[in-house]
């Protein structure tokens, strides 16, 4: 549903153009949104500039209204202070967001990515080709490359780019390959039999092939990265690979350590998850050629989304069933990896510390520890922490003009939180 109103009187300001791309489920048409944004930019050249408002509502009768001259302004509550984005979302009666609808505006980009991933592996080694076909052929949400495409398209128009560059697309491919390599190594380190309900690579082909496959993907992604010939992005992504190793070392050094603090947990979560997401979003903005302030905002968006994502994952380890998780519930705790729900629970349950430090030597002790985490409010406090990081992520997006791509980036934050609602 699209409505265009002319000469709308809004208080002391007369708005000569209002674009409303409202739909309960359907994303905004990218071309239409770009047209609206261009029109707004032209309007700024006039001495008495007219504001263009783009309003996106997720259900009829309730809108979020933004002024493109000040994207951070939310006009839902004129008399009172503006509510946070997440509070507004909570009040809406709306169906849950799906990854399919969320990524629809970059569906063509993701399709091209899927076609290119296998070609990046090459055909030199049959074992690697077979492993790559299994890994990349399985599909998945492709969240990280989708973020690259969304930020790329949300920022490209600001500098007059009509289409994504080769560098944008290659960055998305590199990011997905690095992510996949890290998962392969994680499964080997954790001796995981299953991932997303399927046998892991080292279970199928052996540890040697799995480790070499992960190494090859890191090496290949580094080679492709060097060929982008952008020193800032090369440094940014290279740091991610270093962060992966640092995160694993930190985790291994703190197993069953009940003195671990929340800040240490967040640093480890940044290394293991948020670093790659932050590099994805910042790298995309760099290749669009926007100013440093905006590239840093995109970095902060990715960092806070990544931290929120990891916290939600750690909550699900306690709240979902083995069937939903694709692995036994409480797996992290059983291995001595103390996450946010446990850290919060330890503040109120001395008995939990005793059980963990015994490394669950008594029969039924793991089940008792899980019960204590749930009864102590550890999960609820972790949920609040995830929401805090999500709110920060939304705030980081306010530098972008409203568009279908920015709304999808916002939806990504909400989609993550809906996993624990």
C-alpha positions in Angstrom: 0.0 0.0 0.0 1.5 3.3 -1.0 0.0 6.7 -0.4 1.4 10.1 -1.6 0.0 13.3 -0.1 0.6 16.8 -1.4 0.9 19.9 0.7 0.4 18.4 4.1 0.1 21.0 6.9 2.1 19.7 9.9 2.2 22.3 12.7 4.2 25.3 11.6 5.8 23.5 8.7 4.1 22.8 5.4 5.4 19.5 3.9 5.0 19.6 0.1 5.6 15.8 -0.3 4.9 12.9 2.0 5.7 9.4 0.9 4.2 6.5 2.9 5.4 3.0 2.1 3.1 1.1 4.4 2.6 -2.6 4.5 1.9 -5.3 7.0 4.3 -7.7 5.4 5.5 -6.5 2.0 8.8 -4.6 1.9 9.0 -1.2 0.3 9.9 -1.1 -3.4 13.6 -0.1 -3.5 13.2 2.0 -6.7 10.3 4.0 -5.2 12.2 4.6 -2.0 15.3 5.8 -3.8 13.2 8.1 -5.9 11.7 9.6 -2.7 15.1 10.1 -1.2 16.4 11.8 -4.3 13.5 14.1 -4.3 14.2 15.0 -0.7 17.8 15.8 -1.5 16.8 18.1 -4.3 14.5 19.9 -1.9 17.3 20.8 0.4 18.8 23.0 -2.3 16.0 25.5 -1.9 16.3 28.3 0.5 13.0 27.5 2.2 13.5 23.8 2.2 10.5 21.5 2.3 10.9 18.3 4.3 10.2 14.9 2.8 8.8 12.4 5.3 8.9 8.7 4.6 6.6 6.7 6.8 6.8 3.0 7.2 4.2 1.1 9.2 4.1 -2.6 9.8 0.3 -2.5 10.2 -2.3 -0.2 8.9 -3.2 2.6 11.3 0.1 2.8 13.1 3.1 4.5 11.5 6.6 5.5 12.2 7.4 8.8 10.6 10.8 10.1 9.9 12.0 13.4 8.5 14.9 12.9 6.1 16.4 16.2 7.2 16.8 14.7 10.7 16.5 10.9 10.4 16.8 10.4 14.1 13.5 12.3 14.7 10.5 10.1 15.5 7.2 11.9 15.4 5.0 9.3 17.0 4.7 11.1 20.3 4.9 14.9 19.8 4.0 15.9 23.3 6.1 13.4 25.2 9.6 12.3 24.4 10.2 9.8 21.6 9.9 6.2 22.6 12.7 3.8 21.8 12.2 1.9 18.5 11.9 -1.4 20.3 9.2 -0.1 22.6 7.2 1.1 19.6 7.6 -2.3 18.0 6.4 -4.0 21.2 3.2 -2.1 21.1 2.4 -3.1 17.5 0.2 -6.1 16.9 2.1 -7.7 14.1 3.2 -11.1 12.8 6.8 -12.2 13.5 9.4 -11.3 11.0 10.8 -14.0 8.8 14.2 -14.1 7.3 12.6 -14.6 3.8 10.6 -11.3 4.0 13.5 -9.5 5.7 16.0 -10.3 3.0 13.6 -9.9 0.1 15.0 -6.5 -0.9 18.4 -8.1 -1.5 17.2 -11.5 -2.7 18.8 -11.1 -6.1 22.1 -10.2 -4.5 22.0 -13.3 -2.3 21.2 -15.5 -5.3 24.3 -14.3 -7.1 26.3 -14.9 -3.9 25.2 -18.5 -3.7 26.3 -19.1 -7.3 29.8 -17.5 -6.6 30.6 -19.2 -3.3 31.4 -22.6 -4.9 33.5 -21.1 -7.6 35.7 -19.4 -5.0 36.7 -22.8 -3.6 37.9 -24.0 -7.0 38.1 -27.5 -8.4 41.7 -28.5 -7.5 40.9 -30.8 -4.6 38.0 -33.3 -4.8 37.7 -33.5 -1.0 37.5 -29.8 -0.6 35.0 -29.5 -3.5 32.8 -32.2 -1.8 33.0 -30.5 1.5 32.2 -27.1 0.0 29.2 -28.4 -1.8 27.8 -29.8 1.4 28.5 -26.6 3.3 27.4 -24.0 0.8 24.8 -26.2 -0.8 23.0 -26.4 2.5 22.0 -22.7 2.2 21.3 -21.2 5.5 20.1 -17.7 6.3 23.2 -16.0 4.9 22.7 -13.3 7.6 26.2 -11.8 7.3 26.3 -11.3 3.5 22.8 -10.0 3.7 24.0 -7.4 6.1 26.7 -6.4 3.6 24.2 -6.0 0.8 21.7 -4.1 3.0 24.3 -1.6 4.3 25.8 -1.3 0.8 22.4 -0.4 -0.7 21.4 1.8 2.2 24.6 3.9 1.8 25.3 3.7 -1.9 22.5 6.0 -2.9 23.9 8.7 -0.6 26.9 9.1 -2.8 25.1 8.7 -6.1 25.9 5.0 -6.8 23.1 3.4 -8.8 24.3 -0.1 -8.4 26.6 -2.1 -6.1 30.3 -2.3 -7.0 32.3 -5.5 -7.6 34.0 -4.8 -4.2 30.6 -4.8 -2.4 29.8 -8.3 -3.8 33.2 -9.7 -3.2 33.1 -8.5 0.4 29.9 -10.4 1.0 31.4 -13.6 -0.4 34.6 -13.2 1.7 32.5 -12.6 4.8 30.4 -15.7 4.3 33.5 -17.8 3.6 35.2 -16.6 6.8 32.1 -17.3 8.8 31.8 -20.8 7.3 35.5 -21.5 8.1 35.1 -20.4 11.7 32.1 -22.7 12.1 34.0 -25.7 10.8 36.9 -25.0 13.2 34.4 -24.4 16.1 32.8 -27.8 15.5 36.2 -29.5 15.6 37.2 -27.7 18.8 33.9 -28.4 20.5 33.7 -31.9 19.1 30.2 -31.2 18.0 28.4 -34.0 16.2 25.6 -31.9 14.8 25.0 -28.3 13.5 21.5 -27.2 12.6 20.4 -30.8 12.9 22.9 -32.1 10.4 26.2 -34.0 10.9 29.2 -31.8 11.1 32.0 -31.8 8.5 34.5 -33.6 10.8 32.0 -36.3 11.5 31.5 -37.0 7.8 35.1 -36.5 6.5 37.3 -36.8 9.6 39.0 -34.1 11.7 42.0 -33.8 9.3 39.8 -32.9 6.3 37.6 -30.6 8.3 40.6 -28.6 9.7 42.2 -28.3 6.3 38.9 -27.2 4.7 38.6 -24.5 7.3 42.2 -23.5 6.8 41.7 -23.4 3.0 38.7 -21.1 3.3 40.5 -18.7 5.6 43.4 -18.7 3.2 41.2 -18.3 0.1 39.2 -15.5 1.7 42.4 -13.7 2.7 43.7 -13.9 -0.9 40.4 -12.5 -2.3 40.6 -9.8 0.4 44.1 -8.8 -0.7 42.9 -8.5 -4.3 40.3 -5.8 -3.2 43.3 -3.5 -2.7 41.7 -1.5 0.0 44.1 -1.2 2.9 41.4 -0.1 5.4 39.2 -3.1 4.6 42.1 -5.5 4.5 43.1 -4.4 8.1 39.5 -4.6 9.2 38.8 -8.1 8.1 42.3 -9.4 9.0 41.6 -8.3 12.6 38.5 -10.4 12.5 40.5 -13.6 11.9 42.8 -12.7 14.7 39.8 -12.0 16.9 38.4 -15.5 16.3 41.6 -17.0 17.7 41.6 -14.6 20.6 38.0 -15.5 21.4 38.7 -19.2 21.4 41.7 -18.8 23.6 39.8 -16.6 26.1 37.0 -19.2 26.2 39.3 -22.1 26.7 41.1 -20.2 29.5 37.9 -19.5 31.5 36.1 -22.8 31.4 34.3 -23.5 34.7 35.6 -20.2 36.1 32.9 -18.8 38.3 34.8 -15.6 38.8 34.4 -14.6 35.2 32.8 -11.1 34.9 30.2 -9.8 32.5 32.7 -7.5 30.7 34.9 -10.5 30.0 32.0 -12.4 28.6 31.1 -9.4 26.3 34.7 -9.1 25.1 34.8 -12.8 24.3 31.4 -12.5 22.5 32.7 -9.6 20.5 35.7 -11.7 19.4 33.7 -14.8 18.5 30.6 -13.2 16.9 30.3 -9.4 16.8 33.7 -8.6 15.3 32.8 -10.2 11.9 29.4 -8.6 11.8 30.8 -5.2 12.6 33.5 -5.6 10.0 30.8 -6.7 7.5 28.7 -3.6 8.0 31.6 -1.1 8.2 33.3 -2.6 5.1 30.2 -2.3 3.1 29.9 1.4 4.0 33.6 2.0 3.2 33.1 0.6 -0.3 30.1 2.9 -0.8 32.4 5.8 -0.2 30.4 7.5 2.6 32.1 9.7 5.3 34.0 8.3 8.3 31.3 9.2 10.7 28.8 7.0 8.9 31.2 4.1 8.5 31.8 4.2 12.3 28.0 4.2 12.9 27.7 1.2 10.7 30.5 -0.5 12.6 28.7 0.2 15.9 25.4 -1.1 14.5 27.1 -4.4 13.5 28.9 -4.7 16.9 25.7 -4.1 18.9 23.7 -6.4 16.7 26.4 -9.1 17.0 26.5 -8.8 20.8 22.7 -9.0 21.0 22.7 -12.0 18.7 25.3 -13.9 20.8 23.4 -13.2 24.0 20.2 -14.5 22.4 22.0 -17.6 21.3 23.3 -18.1 24.8 19.7 -17.7 26.2 18.3 -20.3 23.7 20.9 -22.8 25.0 18.7 -22.9 28.2 15.2 -22.3 26.8 14.9 -24.4 23.6 14.6 -28.1 23.3 17.3 -30.4 21.9 15.2 -30.7 18.7 15.0 -27.0 18.3 18.7 -26.4 19.0 20.0 -29.3 16.9 22.2 -30.1 20.0 21.5 -31.0 23.6 20.1 -28.1 25.7 22.7 -26.7 28.2 25.6 -27.8 26.0 27.7 -24.7 26.7 27.2 -25.0 30.5 28.1 -28.7 30.4 31.4 -27.8 28.7 32.1 -25.1 31.3 31.5 -22.2 29.0 29.7 -19.7 31.3 27.5 -17.3 29.4 25.3 -14.3 30.4 22.4 -16.2 32.0 24.9 -18.2 34.1 26.9 -15.1 35.1 23.8 -13.3 36.3 22.5 -16.4 38.1 25.8 -16.8 39.9 25.2 -13.4 41.6 22.2 -14.8 43.4 22.8 -18.6 43.7 25.9 -19.7 45.7 24.9 -23.3 45.2 25.3 -22.9 41.5 29.0 -22.0 41.9 29.6 -25.2 43.9 28.0 -27.3 41.2 29.9 -25.7 38.3 33.2 -25.9 40.1 32.7 -29.6 40.6 32.4 -29.8 36.8 29.1 -31.6 37.2 30.7 -34.7 38.7 27.5 -35.8 40.5 24.6 -37.4 38.6 21.8 -34.9 37.8 24.0 -31.9 38.7 23.8 -30.4 35.2 20.0 -30.5 35.3 20.1 -28.9 38.8 22.4 -26.2 37.5 20.1 -25.4 34.6 17.1 -25.3 37.0 19.0 -22.8 39.2 19.8 -20.6 36.2 16.2 -20.4 35.3 14.8 -19.9 38.8 17.3 -17.2 39.7 16.2 -14.7 37.0 19.5 -15.2 35.0 17.6 -15.7 31.8 15.4 -12.6 32.3 18.4 -10.4 33.0 20.2 -11.7 30.0 17.1 -10.9 27.9 17.3 -7.3 29.1 21.0 -7.1 28.2 20.2 -8.4 24.7 17.5 -5.7 24.4 19.9 -3.0 25.5 22.4 -3.9 22.8 19.5 -4.1 20.3 18.4 -0.6 21.2 21.9 0.7 20.7 22.0 -1.0 17.2 18.8 0.8 16.2 20.2 4.1 17.4 23.2 3.6 15.2 21.0 3.3 12.1 19.4 6.8 12.6 22.1 8.4 10.5 20.7 6.6 7.4 17.7 8.1 5.5 14.6 6.0 5.6 14.5 3.3 2.9 13.5 -0.4 2.4 17.1 -1.3 3.2 17.3 0.6 6.5 14.0 -0.9 7.6 15.3 -4.4 6.8 18.4 -3.6 9.0 16.0 -2.6 11.8 14.0 -5.8 11.2 17.2 -7.8 11.6 17.5 -6.4 15.2 13.8 -7.2 15.9 14.0 -10.7 14.2 16.9 -11.6 16.6 14.9 -10.6 19.7 11.8 -12.4 18.5 13.8 -15.6 18.9 13.4 -15.2 22.7 9.9 -13.6 22.8 
